[in-house]
Every structure is written in structure tokens, then in C-alpha cells.
Amino acid sequence: MKKRYPEILFLLLISAVVYLPHIGNLTYYKDDWYYIYDGLIGGAKIFHEMFRIDRPARGFFFELYFSLFGATPLLWHLGAFLWRGLSAVGALWLFNILWKENRRFNFIAALLFAIYPGYFWWISAIEYQPMIASLALQVFSIMFTLKALDLQNGVKKAAYMTGSILTGWSYIALVDYAIGMEAFRFLAVYLMVNRDSQSVFWSRLFIAFKAWAWTVVIPLGVVIWRVFFFTNERKATDIGGQLSVFLANPVATTIDWLFQIYNSLLNLSVLAWIDQFPAFVQVMRLRDTAIGLALAVIAVLFVVFAERQIKASAESKDRDGNPLQVTNEALMVGGLGMILGVLPVIMANRTVNISGFSHYGLPASIAAAVFMAAVVELISIQRVRVTILYVLIAFSVLSHFGIATNAVMEETALQNFWRQVSWRLPALRPGTTVVIHYPLPGMGDGGFALMEAANMIYFPEPTNEVPVHYPVSGLTLNNENLPGILDGTQVVETGYRSHTYTLDYSNVLVLSQPMLNSCVHVIYGEHPLISEYDPLDVSLVASQSKIETVIVDAEPVTPPEYIFGREAERGWCNYFQAADLAAQVGDWERVTALGDEAEALSLSPDDRVEWLPFLKAYAMTGNAEMLKQLAKRVIGEKSIRLQACAMFSDIEQPLNDDVRDVIATSYCKGSD
């Protein structure tokens, strides 16, 4: 790596521009929540239970990480960035061994690898930490192999060989489907040992096999351990189980594999650099778009400076190797590396895409980067070549910034949701199943509504039990869960990896935030709070919601700041949640006092249905004037007016004449 420090510096600077702008705001994303909650409740040893069924090495990995970082999200994200930086530096070192006299190409290939946009899940720094660690170990393992071949000294050579084997076993132990990248190792060895060979292909192949042979202990050792010594309890990662699919119908399966290889290669190469851009950038606000564009310009300028530095270097003058030979070799190594790299994924009946299953392509991203760098080099017109390169880099920066921006928006919405829940629900009874409608499409973790967030707030005390049992379970309000909720009789004991929970459909509490500007609504009783922005499903399940699951006389909880963020300045939702809680216990004087205070501060809801608790309180306390004033704000929406009229009609205590007149003329007129 002599005199390569400028390239390393620029690689790290550009990586920082790509991955660090939102690092202080990123917290837990999707399944990160159950990793952290299980660790908090069960202790660091829980991760052995989590991964004993399929990838036990991750148990040790997470035990160490959790012992060091705990539940602090920033540390996990910094850890992921460090692994990413290490993998980029390792790739540059690897390429400089392969193509010694081609510093510019090596830098560009390493850069495209460092900012590869086809990997989506870097924002989930907890669940996917072993994936990015495995990638760095994979790169260094291959680089150590090439370094060992490049040395004659027995001690140094043995040290590099040992390092190659140990890092090789480690990266595959963490990510088993990465074993396909052993083919990339062989291809790199082939190029290195046959650099100046004029022999026929079969002779060169034999020479490569001889040089590579000692590295066979890496994949062979892993396969022997998996087949003969380890009992796999998960079908998705069981070699025999996956091959049985092929044996049951070899022709159809082979055809399907070919199609999936084609789709995976397309996603790994071309689409990785194009499709992320519209999916994540076009939905951003103007301010975020401007910041993203500024970051893209900064990254491109760094590349320009790096290229000039390389060009001006005395070491590279008049020593640019054979660019055409390098391009052809990179096309071969990159193309075959991608095909063989994704083959274990395809044979496990999985596929690579750039969103939900982008992690399946992460090991092969180094091959994809080499391939794309070579494709760019094929363009003969320099101005066009440089323009396309800079466009690819800019697209990558914008894609990553868009991914992080949207993740922060979702995580912030989640923090806001559960903070409001903590204001409204002082405590929850164990055994409750919360049914949740979040304000953003796809928010949460699919069908289980991020039940860990509720448990972190209401049941944070460690038990050290294995597996962890969740006191509160959760469901997302969707078509899949709707029939069970409406039936309301099932009690299902279930779990996943290191935790168990009880889905009690007879004991649900429905929580809905219809839109981002709405408050969280606790749906219950004969007159549920149904917003005009709520989906129909909320109305359908409202009658199933049990308000008695809320413990109203408990000391209010305070969600931990490092997870749920700082509490924002008091706004409308603070008053609404406090008023809705007071209304639940019939403290109408408290509700009217909160309403008067909010009115004095000129606070009002964006979702007008949130006036309903205040309307009932003013009716109960005889404040006809406020009822009349508020009527102007709510009766324009028919659904709210009908809810208000029904609510007033069911009030059992006598109301004064002025209140009855306002109700009759402003809220219930024409309701029949």
C-alpha cells in the first residue's frame, strides 16, 4: 500500500459523505427492534439462542457487540460505517495487488464498491451488522491470499495464509451464502499467477489450481462442519432441504434458477445504480433533495481531486499498465464473480433484488463494482466516459441519501407514535395484544407492528429468561390479520428465534394514527374516535378494542430518550392525549381545562375528529358557548358531525337547555 494514502483518504471521505449525513438521527429499523429488546431483557447471551438454529457464529458476534454497544443506536451505526470503510480499503489493496500499474482504475473500482447503491439494508445497522462485517472479512481474506502468493518469505507467507484461512472461515460463518465468493478468490488467483503466462488456457488453469489449492480448506472446512457436525433446524438455511427442491423437479428448478440468475445479475449490476434513484429520491422534500444534490456534488469533486492526485503522482507517470488488458480482465473477474457469487443464493431458492433482498447480493457487490468499473472503461470517448462515471457516483450518493432520509422519516414517525402512546396510556396490562395502524405505508415490521416498542416502554426490566417472553404482543392492522381480529376468539402461543409471545385476539387494544399530522387515537367503546383519514379496517375492528387493557391509575412512563428521541415542545397532541385519558376516567373538568389552555395557545388539530373529547366535556360541564364555537370547526365533515351527534345522544346525565339547543341545531340537525 506504499504511497496509496491519498486514495485511502478520498475513499473514506467519500464514504463519509455517503453514509454519515443522517447517522445521528438513525435509530432502529424494522427487525432491529427485536434484537435490541431481546438483548435488553435476556442479556447478551440471548443471541446464542437467537442463532443456534442456523448461524451460531452470529451468536458470538452479537454477544460481543451487545456487550460493547448495548442498545445505543449511534454506536451500532458507527460500527457499520467502520466495517464499510475497512472493506473499501481492503478492496483497494486487493486491486492494487491484481493490477499494480493501474492506480486510477483500482481507485474507481474500490470507490464503486464502497458506495455500491444496490445494498439497501445498511440503515438497519443492528440486524445487518454481521453482513457488512462479513463483507470486510471476505475482502481481506481474498487480499491475504493474493499477498501470500506475492511473497517468498516463509514466515510472512505463512502469516498471510493463516490470516486468509481464518478470515475466510469467519466471513462464511457469519454469512453462509457468501461462500460463492470463493469463486472470486479463484478468479483473482488465476489472474495473478498467469499475469505474464503465454501458455494455453488449460495450462494456465492448472497453474491457478495449484496456487489456489491450499485455500480449498476454507469452503471445504465450512461445508464439512455444516453437513457432518452441525444440526440445522431452519429449513431456509438447510442444504439438504434446499437441494430436495431441485431433486423433486430438476428440469423446472434449473429453468427457474436460470431466470433468477439473470434477474439477480441485472439487479446486481445495472439496476443497482439506476433503480434506487427514483424509488427513494423522488419522494423527498425539496430541502432534502437540495442537501442530497449538494452531497453528490461534493462526492464528485472529491473524485475529481483524487483522479488529479493520482495522475500527478510521480509513481503513476508513464506507468499506466495496459488499460485494455485490465478492462478485459476486470470484465471477466467481475462477470464470472457475480454469476458464481450469487449461485448459492439461487440454489437456496432465493433471489437478489435491490430492496427487500438486497443483502443477498452484498457479498458479490465487489464483483459488481469491478464489472461496472470495466464497463465504464470500455467507453472510448473520454468526455463521455468521465460523465457517465460521475453520473453513476452522483446517483449512488443520492440513492443512499434518499434511503437514509426515508428511514429517518419512518423512524421519527415511529418515535412520535410511541411517545404519544406513553402520554395516553400510563400502563398496559400484560397479555394485551395491541392492534396498530401506523401513518406511513409499510411502517413497522410487517405483520407484528413492532410490538417490541410497546414492551420497551411498559416492560423494560431485564428477566434474563431464555427465550424472552413478551408481556405485550402486537399486530399490524392489515388484510392478513383482520379476520382473526374480527373473530376475536383465538389465543395463539407463538414466537420467533429468541422470544415468545401470546396473540390474544380476545384482548386487543386498537391504536391508530391516520396520518402524520394526526395524533394517535385509542379506539374503544361504543363511540370510537374514527377519523376521516382512517382506513375502513379501523371502523371494522373498533368494537373489538378493550379499553380495560389500559391501567389509568399507574405512574406515567417515560420512554428512554436514546431510543425514542427527545420529547418535542408541547403541542396539540400533548393536550389531546391528556384530555382523552381524562375523558376515559370521566374527569370532565380536567378535559375542559386542557381545552381552554390549548385554545389560549391557539393550538388546534389537523385531524378535526380530535375535538370530540373536548366537545363531550363542554357538554357535560354545561359550556354551551364553547360547543357553539367548536361546531364551526367540525360540522363541515359529515362523519365527525354524525359521531358527535351519536356521542351526545348517549350521554345519560341531564344536560342544560342551552347545551341541548346547541347540540340539536349545530350537531344533530338533519342527522336522521
RAJO-V755380 format. One record per backbone hydrogen bond with DSSP energy under -1.0 kcal/mol. NH is the residue of the N-H (numbers start at 1). CO is the residue of the C=O. E is the energy in kcal/mol with one decimal. If there is no record, write none. Layout:
# RAJO-V755380
<<NH;CO;E> <NH;CO;E>>
This chain:
# RAJO-V755380
<<4;1;-2.1> <8;4;-1.9> <9;5;-2.8> <10;6;-2.5> <11;7;-2.6> <12;8;-2.4> <13;9;-2.5> <14;10;-2.7> <15;11;-2.2> <16;12;-2.1> <17;13;-2.0> <18;14;-1.9> <19;15;-2.9> <20;16;-2.1> <23;20;-1.7> <25;22;-2.0> <26;22;-1.5> <32;29;-2.0> <33;30;-1.7> <35;31;-1.3> <36;32;-2.2> <37;33;-2.8> <38;34;-2.1> <39;35;-1.8> <40;36;-2.7> <41;37;-2.5> <42;38;-2.8> <43;39;-1.7> <46;43;-2.0> <47;44;-1.2> <48;45;-1.6> <50;46;-1.9> <51;47;-1.5> <55;51;-1.1> <58;55;-1.7> <60;56;-1.0> <61;57;-2.1> <62;58;-3.1> <63;59;-2.0> <64;60;-2.1> <65;61;-2.4> <66;62;-3.2> <67;63;-1.9> <68;64;-1.7> <69;65;-3.6> <70;66;-1.7> <72;69;-1.6> <76;72;-1.2> <77;73;-2.3> <78;74;-2.6> <79;75;-2.3> <80;76;-2.2> <81;77;-2.0> <82;78;-2.3> <83;79;-2.1> <84;80;-2.1> <85;81;-2.7> <86;82;-2.6> <87;83;-2.5> <88;84;-1.9> <89;85;-2.3> <90;86;-2.8> <91;87;-2.2> <92;88;-2.2> <93;89;-2.3> <94;90;-2.6> <95;91;-2.8> <96;92;-2.2> <97;93;-1.3> <98;94;-2.0> <99;95;-3.3> <102;99;-1.6> <106;102;-2.4> <107;103;-2.5> <108;104;-2.5> <109;105;-2.8> <110;106;-2.3> <111;107;-2.6> <112;108;-2.8> <113;109;-1.8> <114;110;-2.5> <115;111;-2.3> <116;113;-1.0> <124;121;-1.6> <125;123;-1.1> <128;124;-1.8> <129;126;-1.2> <132;128;-1.7> <133;129;-2.2> <134;130;-2.5> <135;131;-1.9> <136;132;-1.7> <137;133;-2.3> <138;134;-2.7> <139;135;-2.4> <140;136;-2.4> <141;137;-2.3> <142;138;-2.1> <143;139;-2.4> <144;140;-2.9> <145;141;-1.7> <146;142;-2.1> <147;143;-2.5> <148;144;-2.4> <149;145;-1.9> <150;146;-1.2> <151;148;-1.1> <157;153;-2.4> <158;154;-2.2> <159;155;-2.2> <160;156;-2.5> <161;157;-2.4> <162;158;-2.6> <163;159;-2.6> <164;160;-2.5> <165;161;-2.2> <166;162;-2.6> <167;163;-2.4> <168;164;-1.8> <169;165;-2.8> <170;166;-2.1> <171;167;-2.5> <172;168;-1.7> <173;169;-2.2> <174;170;-1.8> <175;171;-1.9> <178;175;-1.6> <179;176;-1.6> <181;178;-2.3> <182;179;-1.9> <183;180;-1.6> <185;181;-1.5> <186;182;-1.9> <187;183;-2.4> <188;184;-2.4> <189;185;-2.4> <190;186;-2.9> <191;187;-2.2> <192;188;-2.2> <193;189;-2.6> <194;190;-1.1> <204;200;-2.2> <205;201;-2.6> <206;202;-2.1> <207;203;-2.3> <208;204;-2.3> <209;205;-2.3> <210;206;-2.2> <211;207;-2.1> <212;208;-2.3> <213;209;-1.8> <215;212;-2.3> <216;213;-1.8> <217;214;-1.1> <218;215;-2.0> <220;216;-2.3> <221;217;-1.5> <222;218;-1.7> <223;219;-2.6> <224;220;-2.7> <225;221;-2.0> <226;222;-2.6> <227;223;-2.7> <228;224;-2.7> <229;225;-1.5> <230;225;-1.6> <233;53;-2.6> <237;234;-1.2> <238;235;-1.3> <242;238;-2.1> <243;239;-2.4> <244;240;-1.7> <247;243;-2.5> <248;244;-1.8> <249;245;-1.0> <253;249;-2.4> <254;250;-2.2> <255;251;-2.3> <256;252;-2.4> <257;253;-2.7> <258;254;-2.3> <259;255;-2.1> <260;256;-2.4> <261;257;-2.7> <262;258;-2.2> <263;259;-2.6> <264;260;-2.6> <265;261;-2.7> <266;262;-2.3> <267;263;-2.3> <268;264;-2.7> <269;265;-2.1> <271;266;-2.2> <273;270;-1.2> <275;271;-2.3> <279;275;-1.3> <280;276;-1.6> <281;277;-2.1> <284;281;-1.8> <289;285;-2.6> <290;286;-2.3> <291;287;-2.0> <292;288;-2.7> <293;289;-2.5> <294;290;-2.2> <295;291;-2.4> <296;292;-2.2> <297;293;-2.3> <298;294;-2.3> <299;295;-2.5> <300;296;-2.4> <301;297;-2.5> <302;298;-2.2> <303;299;-1.9> <304;300;-2.4> <305;301;-2.6> <306;302;-2.5> <307;303;-2.7> <308;304;-2.2> <309;305;-2.4> <310;306;-2.4> <311;307;-2.6> <312;308;-2.5> <319;316;-1.8> <326;322;-2.4> <327;323;-2.6> <328;324;-2.4> <329;325;-2.6> <330;326;-2.8> <331;327;-2.4> <332;328;-2.0> <333;329;-3.1> <334;330;-2.9> <335;331;-2.5> <336;332;-2.4> <337;333;-1.9> <338;334;-2.1> <339;335;-2.1> <340;336;-2.8> <341;337;-1.8> <342;338;-1.9> <346;342;-2.3> <347;343;-2.9> <348;344;-1.0> <349;346;-2.0> <350;345;-2.0> <358;355;-1.3> <360;357;-1.1> <361;358;-1.3> <365;362;-1.7> <368;364;-2.2> <369;365;-2.4> <370;366;-2.0> <371;367;-2.4> <372;368;-2.5> <373;369;-2.5> <374;370;-2.0> <375;371;-2.3> <376;372;-2.3> <377;373;-1.7> <378;374;-1.2> <379;376;-1.4> <385;381;-2.7> <386;382;-3.0> <387;383;-2.1> <388;384;-2.6> <389;385;-2.2> <390;386;-2.5> <391;387;-2.3> <392;388;-2.5> <393;389;-2.2> <394;390;-2.6> <395;391;-2.9> <396;392;-2.1> <397;393;-2.4> <398;394;-2.6> <399;395;-2.6> <400;396;-2.6> <401;397;-2.5> <402;398;-2.5> <403;399;-2.6> <404;400;-2.5> <405;401;-2.6> <406;402;-2.5> <407;403;-1.9> <408;404;-2.7> <409;405;-2.2> <410;406;-2.2> <411;407;-2.9> <412;408;-2.9> <413;409;-2.1> <414;410;-2.1> <415;411;-2.4> <416;412;-2.6> <417;413;-2.3> <418;414;-2.4> <419;415;-2.1> <420;416;-2.1> <421;417;-2.0> <422;418;-2.0> <423;419;-1.6> <424;420;-2.1> <425;421;-3.2> <429;549;-2.4> <431;471;-3.2> <432;429;-1.5> <433;507;-2.2> <434;473;-2.5> <435;509;-2.7> <436;475;-2.8> <437;511;-2.4> <443;440;-1.8> <451;448;-1.3> <453;450;-1.7> <455;451;-2.0> <456;452;-2.7> <457;453;-1.6> <458;454;-2.5> <459;455;-2.5> <463;41;-1.8> <464;41;-3.1> <468;498;-2.5> <470;500;-3.0> <473;432;-2.1> <475;434;-2.6> <476;447;-2.1> <477;436;-2.8> <478;476;-1.3> <482;478;-1.9> <485;481;-1.8> <486;482;-2.7> <487;483;-2.3> <488;484;-2.3> <492;503;-2.7> <494;501;-2.5> <496;499;-2.4> <499;496;-1.7> <500;468;-2.7> <501;494;-2.7> <503;492;-3.0> <504;502;-1.0> <505;490;-2.3> <507;504;-1.7> <509;433;-1.9> <511;435;-3.0> <512;521;-2.4> <513;437;-2.4> <518;515;-1.7> <521;512;-3.6> <523;510;-2.5> <530;528;-1.2> <534;531;-1.2> <538;535;-1.3> <540;536;-1.9> <541;537;-2.0> <544;541;-1.7> <545;542;-1.4> <546;508;-3.3> <549;546;-1.5> <550;547;-2.1> <551;427;-2.6> <563;560;-1.0> <564;560;-2.8> <565;561;-2.1> <575;571;-1.2> <576;572;-2.7> <577;573;-2.7> <578;574;-1.9> <579;575;-2.4> <580;576;-3.0> <581;577;-2.2> <582;578;-2.2> <583;579;-2.6> <584;580;-1.6> <585;581;-1.2> <587;582;-2.7> <588;586;-1.5> <591;587;-1.6> <592;588;-2.5> <593;589;-2.1> <594;590;-2.2> <595;591;-2.4> <596;592;-2.7> <597;593;-2.1> <598;594;-2.5> <599;595;-2.4> <600;596;-2.3> <601;597;-1.4> <602;599;-1.5> <603;598;-2.9> <610;607;-2.2> <611;608;-1.8> <612;609;-1.7> <615;611;-2.5> <616;612;-2.4> <617;613;-1.9> <618;614;-2.6> <619;615;-2.1> <620;616;-2.8> <621;617;-2.0> <623;618;-2.7> <624;622;-1.5> <627;623;-1.6> <628;624;-2.3> <629;625;-2.2> <630;626;-2.7> <631;627;-1.4> <633;630;-1.4> <634;630;-1.1> <635;631;-2.3> <637;634;-1.6> <641;637;-2.2> <642;638;-2.7> <643;639;-2.0> <644;640;-2.8> <645;641;-2.4> <646;642;-2.4> <647;643;-2.4> <648;644;-2.6> <649;645;-2.3> <650;646;-1.1> <651;648;-1.4> <660;656;-2.3> <661;657;-2.3> <662;658;-2.1> <663;659;-2.6> <664;660;-2.4> <665;661;-2.6> <666;662;-2.9> <667;663;-1.4> <668;663;-2.7> <671;668;-1.9>>
